[in-house]
Amino acid sequence: MSAAPTPVPSSTSRPASASAASGAMPKGKARRPRGRLGEHLLRVYTWLILLWLVAPIISMIVFSFNDTHSKQNNNWQGFTLTWWKRIGAIPDLTTALENSLTIALLSTLIATVLGTMIGMAIGKHAFRGKGAVNLLLFANIAAPEVVLGASLLSLFITLGIPRGYLTILIAHAMFNIAYVAVVVSTRLASYDLSLEEAARDLGAGPFATFRLVTLPIIFPGVMSGALLAFSLSIDEYIMTQFNAGGTLTFPLWVFGATRVGVPPQVNVMATIIFMGGVLLAVLGATIGRGRRTRRPADDTAGAPA
Amino acid sequence: MTADEGPASAADAVGDARSVSAQVSTTVPTGGTGDAPPAIELVGVAKEYMSRRGAVTAVETIDLRIAEGEFFSLLGPSGCGKTTTLRMIGGFEEPSRGQILLHGQDVTSVPPNKRDVNLVFQSYALFPHLDVAGNVAFGLKRKGVARGQVRRRVGEILDLVELGALADRRPRELSGGQQQRVALARALVNRPRALLLDEPLGALDLKLRQTMQIELKRIQREVGITFVYVTHDQSEALTMSDRIAVMNKGQIEQLASPRELYERPRTRFVAGFIGTSNVLRRSVRTVTTDGTGPIAILDAGADERVIVPVHSGLGGVVTGSVVELTVRPEKINMTAARPEGDVCVLRGRVTEVVYLGTNTTYTVFTAGGDEITVFWQNSADANDLAGRGDEVWLSWREDHSYALAPSGADPAAAEAPTEPVATAG
C-alpha cells in the first residue's frame, strides 16, 4: 500500500487510511515528521478509491432522471421525473421485476429456514459425516454457476419438469441454502451450549429453548444470511438463464434489452432496489449500535473468558 | 422462603430441616423410606461414555444421600466424575445404571426442565440478549407465575444478592462477580428443592472468591435450600460445606464433615488432597490393646516408637502386615532431647527450614528414611528451634496417628447423613 512509507498521524487522517496506517506501523513510530506531499497523495488516493466504488451506482441513479428520447440512455439530456412516474410503462419489465422479487423472497425464506437448520447442526453438534456436510456446502458455494445451472437443467429435463417460475425458485433456494448455513454456523462458533442447558434447567422445553434463547442469539446471523440470500437471488443471471424456460426475471430482461437499449425504467427500478438495500443496512447498523452502546462494567475483576 | 423474613427465621427453618434429617438418620439408619426422605439420593449410579476407543467410565458406582438443607460438596481433581455426578442430578446426563431420587421420587429419566432442581453453571450461562431482570425472571415466566408476582420475586432475590440497582443491565456490562450473583439469583428465584453449583467461583480471582464463599454460605443459610457444590478447591469445600464427598477416579473415596476429612483421612488420596500430610509406610511388629482399643506397634529404630490405633475401616491388621499411617505436620512436636511418655517418637535431621511468617516449615529426614514435614507456629514465645543439619526428635500423640485404608469407594458414603459439624447460626 502506498501509505506505508509515509504514515499519517491518526488525528489528521481519514478513517480509511487511519486504520491502514496504524495496522501497518508500530504505534511509537507513527509520530515522526513527514512530507506534506505524502499526506496529500494519500488523501487523493483514498477519494479515488471511494469514487471508483460508487461511480457506477451514482451513474445509475443520475440516469434514472435523464430526459432521454432515444432508445439509448447514455447521453445526459436534462433532468426529468418522467421515468419515475412511468415506472410501470413496460409490462414485460414489470412482470420480470415482480418475478425477481417474489422468487428472491420465497427462495430466501426457504433457504433461511433450511440453511439455519443445517447451520445449527454443524455449528452446535459433532456428528458423523459433519466433515462431509461442510465439504458439500463448500462445493456448492465454490462450484461455477455455469456448471450448477447446466447440471440442474439436465436434471429437470431428465425428470420431465417443465422449466419456468418453479424451477428458477428451486435453483435459487438450492444455492442460497449453503450461504445461509455457513453464515449461521459461523455465528454459532462462539455460542455457549450451556445457554441451552440453562434454559432447560429453568423449565423451558426444547421448542421454548429454541424460541427464547437460541434464535434470539443467532438472529443477527440468520438475518445476514437472509440478506445475503436475497441479494444473491435478485441479481442471479447464469443459473436462471439455464432454468427459466419462458419466464423472465429482472436480470434476464435487462440483459436482453442491452442489445436494443436499456430503458430508463431499469435505472429507476435498480435505484429503488439499491435504496431498499441501503435502508436495511442502515437499519441493521442502528439497531446493532443501540444494543451495544451501554455502560461498561464497573470493575473488570475476574471476568470469565 | 423470601428474603424479607430475615436471617433469623430462615436460620430457624434450616435448623428445623436439619433436626428432621437428624431424626431420620437415627430412626432409619440406611436405605430406609421414612416420612422425610433425603433431598437427594443416588442409588448405585454409574455413568459410562462411548468413545472411539470404547467405553470410558466417568462415574464408577455412587451411593449417596444428601439431607434437606445441607451444604454438600463434591470435591476432587479434574476428571474424577464430580461434574458428571452433578449433571446427572440436574438431568443433563442420564446414568448408565442406577437410580436418582429427589425427595424420594425417582427422577432418573426425567428431563431437566421437569426437575425441581436448578443448576448454576461454571460459565454462568447468562442469556446475553436479556437484561439482569429478564435473566432472573426466565424460570418464573416458564412456570407461568403471574406478572406482578414475577416482578416482586425478582426484586426480592436481586436484593438478596445485592444487585437490585443493576436490574436493567446486560450480562456483558457486569463484572465477573456480579455475573456470578445473577446466575445464583436466576437459579434461586425458582425456589428449587436443591441448588446445584458447578465450580461457580472458578472464574473469579482469589480475593473475590473468598468474599463469595462467605456470601454463598450466608445465602444458603438465609434461603435454607440444599446446596450441592462441585469444586476442585479443597479450601473452598472446607470453608462452606457441612459434608464433603472426596471423589477420585469416579468413586467417593471418603464422605465426611470437613473436620473429619482433615483429622481422619480414610485413604492416602484423601490425606494428600486435603491439606498437607506425612505418610509413613511401616510393617506391623505387634498388635495389642491399650485403654482406648486395639493399637498396632510398627517397625521403628532404636529409641523410636511408632504406634497407630487400629480402627474398623481397616482390613486385618496382624503382625507382619504393612500399614500406612498419616500424621498432620502441625501435630508434630520437635525437640532437641527425646521426649518422655506414651508418644510416637522418631529421630531425624533437619534438611530444610522455610520461614512463612505465621509459621515455619521444617523438613526432617528420619533415621528410617522418611521425609517428614513439620509446621511450627511462630508464636510470641517461640524461638528458632533448629537449623539445617541439626539432630532433632519428632513426637506426636498416638491418637494423632491415623491408619489409611487402601484406595477405593468409601463404604460409609451410602449411610444416612448425620448431624453436620458446622451448623447454621
Interface residues (C-beta under 8 A of the other chain):
Chain A: D192 S194 L195 E197 A198 A199 R200 D201 L202 G203 A204 G205 A208 L212 V213 P216 I217 R294 R295 P296 A297 D298 D299 T300 A301 G302 A303 P304 A305
Chain B: G90 G91 F92 P111 P112 N113 K114 N118 L119 F121 Q122 S123 Y124 A125 L126 F127 P128 H129 F138 G139 R142 K143 R169 R170 R172 E173 L174 S175 G176 G177 Q178 Q179 R186 A187 N190 A203 L204 D205 L208
